[in-house]
Amino acid sequence: VQLVESGGGLVQPGGSLRLSCAASGFTFSRYNMNWYRQAPGKERNLVALISSDAGRTNLADSVKGRFTISRDNAKNTVYLQMNSLKPEDTAVYYCNVFVRGSAYWGQGTQVTVSS
């Protein structure tokens, strides 16, 4: 299983970013996918999840109305569209999947929201 995140960067408050996570090594279309984030000195927290068929999504209260999770099963990719970014969204964002009882993580992508 391999997960590779991309799309992070430095953005001003109120700006937008789209994160991507390219997956390989498992049957992507059969698994729910998750985005987590970890700010400096804080624990890693679930931000968003999407079911295998994209029929169900869930977002943390702190990002509802601003973030959207989606996936393209033909491309084995899950996305996190982040709008109206705030300084408190600054964190390393990780893609995650549980396959046969084991958790797999990407290397993470840094998102910094600052003026």
Backbone as CSV, one residue per row, in Angstrom:
resi,resn,N_x,N_y,N_z,CA_x,CA_y,CA_z,C_x,C_y,C_z
1,VAL,0.854,-1.187,0.000,0.000,0.000,0.000,0.889,1.235,0.000
2,GLN,0.589,2.160,-0.901,1.328,3.407,-0.950,0.341,4.554,-1.113
3,LEU,0.547,5.589,-0.317,-0.258,6.790,-0.391,0.685,7.976,-0.557
4,VAL,0.432,8.810,-1.554,1.300,9.950,-1.821,0.459,11.214,-1.901
5,GLU,0.638,12.094,-0.910,-0.092,13.356,-0.879,0.656,14.436,-1.652
6,SER,-0.106,15.379,-2.163,0.460,16.548,-2.833,-0.528,17.693,-2.733
7,GLY,-0.052,18.880,-3.053,-0.936,20.035,-3.133,-0.846,21.016,-1.981
8,GLY,-0.046,20.700,-0.976,0.107,21.625,0.136,0.916,22.851,-0.252
9,GLY,0.998,23.798,0.678,1.772,25.001,0.417,1.427,26.106,1.376
10,LEU,1.904,27.291,1.044,1.641,28.488,1.831,0.515,29.278,1.168
11,VAL,-0.492,29.630,1.944,-1.628,30.362,1.413,-2.058,31.412,2.427
12,GLN,-2.596,32.513,1.944,-3.078,33.567,2.831,-4.432,33.184,3.425
13,PRO,-4.760,33.725,4.590,-6.098,33.489,5.143,-7.184,33.844,4.133
14,GLY,-8.185,32.975,4.061,-9.251,33.152,3.089,-8.993,32.479,1.756
15,GLY,-7.795,31.975,1.562,-7.440,31.332,0.315,-7.886,29.883,0.248
16,SER,-7.505,29.232,-0.849,-7.915,27.854,-1.100,-6.728,26.998,-1.519
17,LEU,-6.849,25.721,-1.209,-5.898,24.713,-1.680,-6.657,23.433,-1.961
18,ARG,-6.138,22.658,-2.879,-6.699,21.329,-3.144,-5.616,20.293,-2.940
19,LEU,-5.807,19.433,-1.970,-4.872,18.353,-1.704,-5.302,17.115,-2.489
20,SER,-4.303,16.365,-2.936,-4.550,15.096,-3.625,-3.785,13.988,-2.910
21,CYS,-4.328,12.800,-2.979,-3.664,11.618,-2.433,-3.793,10.506,-3.466
22,ALA,-2.676,10.139,-4.061,-2.649,9.062,-5.043,-2.363,7.750,-4.331
23,ALA,-3.224,6.775,-4.543,-3.121,5.493,-3.837,-2.735,4.372,-4.789
24,SER,-2.017,3.399,-4.259,-1.662,2.224,-5.043,-1.410,1.051,-4.105
25,GLY,-1.411,-0.147,-4.674,-1.110,-1.330,-3.885,-2.305,-2.013,-3.251
26,PHE,-3.491,-1.486,-3.498,-4.709,-2.109,-3.002,-5.852,-1.706,-3.937
27,THR,-6.983,-2.365,-3.777,-8.135,-2.081,-4.634,-8.841,-0.847,-4.083
28,PHE,-8.447,0.285,-4.575,-8.856,1.588,-4.046,-10.368,1.707,-3.929
29,SER,-11.085,1.257,-4.922,-12.530,1.467,-4.980,-13.295,0.698,-3.905
30,ARG,-12.615,-0.168,-3.185,-13.285,-0.970,-2.163,-13.138,-0.407,-0.753
31,TYR,-12.377,0.674,-0.609,-12.034,1.138,0.729,-12.443,2.587,0.981
32,ASN,-12.916,2.813,2.203,-13.110,4.175,2.660,-11.750,4.849,2.783
33,MET,-11.737,6.149,2.573,-10.500,6.918,2.667,-10.678,8.078,3.633
34,ASN,-9.569,8.456,4.271,-9.609,9.492,5.300,-8.507,10.535,5.081
35,TRP,-8.799,11.741,5.516,-7.785,12.790,5.647,-7.673,13.147,7.132
36,TYR,-6.438,13.188,7.617,-6.135,13.627,8.973,-5.228,14.852,8.885
37,ARG,-5.098,15.556,9.992,-4.110,16.633,10.072,-3.502,16.673,11.464
38,GLN,-2.287,17.176,11.493,-1.570,17.286,12.762,-0.839,18.616,12.797
39,ALA,-1.233,19.450,13.736,-0.574,20.729,13.950,0.607,20.529,14.895
40,PRO,1.575,21.435,14.874,2.750,21.291,15.739,2.356,21.178,17.209
41,GLY,2.874,20.151,17.873,2.607,19.958,19.286,1.247,19.413,19.625
42,LYS,0.478,19.044,18.599,-0.875,18.540,18.840,-1.023,17.139,18.271
43,GLU,-2.085,16.455,18.678,-2.330,15.113,18.182,-2.896,15.156,16.767
44,ARG,-2.804,14.038,16.106,-3.355,13.913,14.758,-4.865,13.693,14.852
45,ASN,-5.614,14.468,14.088,-7.074,14.417,14.153,-7.691,14.159,12.784
46,LEU,-8.797,13.443,12.810,-9.537,13.173,11.582,-10.214,14.449,11.079
47,VAL,-10.022,14.738,9.822,-10.618,15.924,9.200,-11.821,15.546,8.341
48,ALA,-11.657,14.477,7.552,-12.717,14.119,6.617,-12.600,12.653,6.243
49,LEU,-13.729,12.052,5.950,-13.723,10.691,5.447,-14.734,10.564,4.321
50,ILE,-14.485,9.580,3.457,-15.384,9.326,2.333,-15.499,7.819,2.149
51,SER,-16.709,7.369,1.906,-16.927,5.944,1.719,-16.371,5.476,0.379
52,SER,-16.304,4.176,0.216,-15.662,3.608,-0.967,-16.324,4.048,-2.269
53,ASP,-17.650,4.202,-2.227,-18.376,4.598,-3.441,-18.699,6.083,-3.471
54,ALA,-18.126,6.831,-2.534,-18.341,8.279,-2.411,-19.770,8.641,-2.036
55,GLY,-20.544,7.648,-1.617,-21.920,7.930,-1.251,-22.079,8.561,0.114
56,ARG,-21.050,8.483,0.912,-21.114,9.053,2.265,-19.826,9.795,2.567
57,THR,-19.974,10.990,3.085,-18.825,11.759,3.542,-19.119,12.292,4.936
58,ASN,-18.043,12.589,5.649,-18.183,13.186,6.960,-17.006,14.135,7.177
59,LEU,-17.293,15.269,7.771,-16.284,16.288,7.994,-16.263,16.686,9.456
60,ALA,-15.094,16.991,9.956,-14.984,17.512,11.314,-15.733,18.832,11.411
61,ASP,-16.288,19.112,12.573,-17.062,20.335,12.753,-16.240,21.579,12.417
62,SER,-14.958,21.540,12.685,-14.113,22.711,12.477,-13.927,23.067,11.011
63,VAL,-14.250,22.143,10.106,-14.044,22.413,8.673,-15.326,22.334,7.863
64,LYS,-16.436,22.005,8.500,-17.709,21.929,7.768,-18.049,23.258,7.139
65,GLY,-18.500,23.177,5.889,-18.840,24.384,5.151,-17.658,25.013,4.439
66,ARG,-16.457,24.539,4.735,-15.258,25.090,4.097,-14.481,24.040,3.301
67,PHE,-14.454,22.810,3.793,-13.701,21.728,3.145,-14.674,20.746,2.485
68,THR,-14.205,20.125,1.417,-14.960,19.080,0.739,-14.025,17.927,0.414
69,ILE,-14.461,16.712,0.708,-13.686,15.520,0.337,-14.370,14.859,-0.850
70,SER,-13.563,14.379,-1.779,-14.092,13.680,-2.948,-13.080,12.637,-3.389
71,ARG,-13.481,11.813,-4.329,-12.563,10.777,-4.825,-12.884,10.469,-6.276
72,ASP,-11.881,9.960,-6.959,-12.014,9.501,-8.332,-11.486,8.070,-8.362
73,ASN,-12.387,7.123,-8.343,-11.956,5.724,-8.277,-11.260,5.260,-9.547
74,ALA,-11.505,5.935,-10.661,-10.813,5.590,-11.899,-9.351,6.020,-11.845
75,LYS,-9.064,7.030,-11.028,-7.699,7.534,-10.912,-7.032,7.127,-9.606
76,ASN,-7.744,6.354,-8.778,-7.195,5.935,-7.479,-6.712,7.130,-6.661
77,THR,-7.523,8.158,-6.626,-7.116,9.402,-5.984,-8.250,9.947,-5.129
78,VAL,-7.875,10.445,-3.954,-8.830,11.134,-3.087,-8.356,12.577,-2.933
79,TYR,-9.322,13.486,-2.830,-9.031,14.914,-2.805,-9.590,15.550,-1.532
80,LEU,-8.971,16.645,-1.163,-9.507,17.497,-0.110,-9.456,18.932,-0.609
81,GLN,-10.623,19.461,-0.933,-10.729,20.855,-1.357,-10.913,21.709,-0.114
82,MET,-10.019,22.654,0.082,-10.035,23.491,1.280,-10.227,24.945,0.876
83,ASN,-11.338,25.525,1.285,-11.656,26.918,0.993,-11.722,27.725,2.286
84,SER,-11.683,29.027,2.147,-11.774,29.928,3.306,-10.812,29.493,4.416
85,LEU,-9.592,29.265,4.032,-8.607,28.752,4.981,-8.305,29.764,6.082
86,LYS,-8.061,29.214,7.265,-7.775,30.008,8.454,-6.391,29.638,8.993
87,PRO,-5.768,30.523,9.753,-4.462,30.181,10.338,-4.505,28.880,11.153
88,GLU,-5.627,28.603,11.777,-5.725,27.388,12.585,-5.827,26.118,11.747
89,ASP,-5.925,26.256,10.447,-5.868,25.082,9.558,-4.433,24.662,9.266
90,THR,-3.473,25.451,9.707,-2.067,25.119,9.500,-1.726,23.793,10.158
91,ALA,-1.203,22.876,9.364,-0.908,21.529,9.856,-0.274,20.726,8.726
92,VAL,0.227,19.553,9.085,0.577,18.554,8.083,-0.664,17.694,7.862
93,TYR,-1.033,17.542,6.614,-2.233,16.781,6.244,-1.811,15.414,5.706
94,TYR,-2.479,14.383,6.246,-2.147,12.999,5.905,-3.348,12.288,5.308
95,CYS,-3.076,11.501,4.318,-4.041,10.574,3.749,-3.935,9.248,4.503
96,ASN,-5.063,8.566,4.679,-5.066,7.344,5.492,-6.075,6.336,4.949
97,VAL,-5.702,5.071,5.069,-6.627,3.993,4.725,-6.346,2.807,5.647
98,PHE,-7.400,2.080,5.978,-7.264,0.831,6.736,-7.502,-0.319,5.764
99,VAL,-6.482,-1.127,5.592,-6.565,-2.266,4.687,-6.258,-3.535,5.482
100,ARG,-7.217,-4.430,5.531,-7.073,-5.719,6.237,-6.569,-5.502,7.664
101,GLY,-7.159,-4.531,8.323,-6.876,-4.291,9.731,-5.648,-3.457,10.021
102,SER,-4.903,-3.078,9.029,-3.706,-2.259,9.230,-3.934,-0.852,8.699
103,ALA,-3.394,0.118,9.422,-3.498,1.517,9.006,-2.288,1.906,8.174
104,TYR,-2.562,2.574,7.080,-1.491,3.054,6.202,-1.603,4.574,6.079
105,TRP,-0.440,5.217,6.030,-0.357,6.668,5.982,0.551,7.118,4.859
106,GLY,0.239,8.269,4.308,1.162,8.909,3.404,2.224,9.652,4.175
107,GLN,3.096,10.334,3.435,4.190,11.072,4.071,3.735,12.423,4.610
108,GLY,2.568,12.838,4.182,2.020,14.111,4.619,2.403,15.255,3.705
109,THR,1.554,16.286,3.721,1.835,17.498,2.963,1.546,18.695,3.866
110,GLN,2.467,19.636,3.898,2.366,20.780,4.800,1.439,21.835,4.220
111,VAL,0.507,22.282,5.037,-0.354,23.412,4.706,-0.100,24.501,5.738
112,THR,0.275,25.672,5.247,0.532,26.811,6.127,-0.352,27.968,5.690
113,VAL,-1.164,28.462,6.624,-2.061,29.570,6.343,-1.557,30.778,7.122
114,SER,-1.047,31.743,6.404,-0.435,32.891,7.059,-0.379,34.071,6.098
115,SER,-0.496,35.256,6.656,-0.363,36.460,5.850,1.080,36.967,5.883
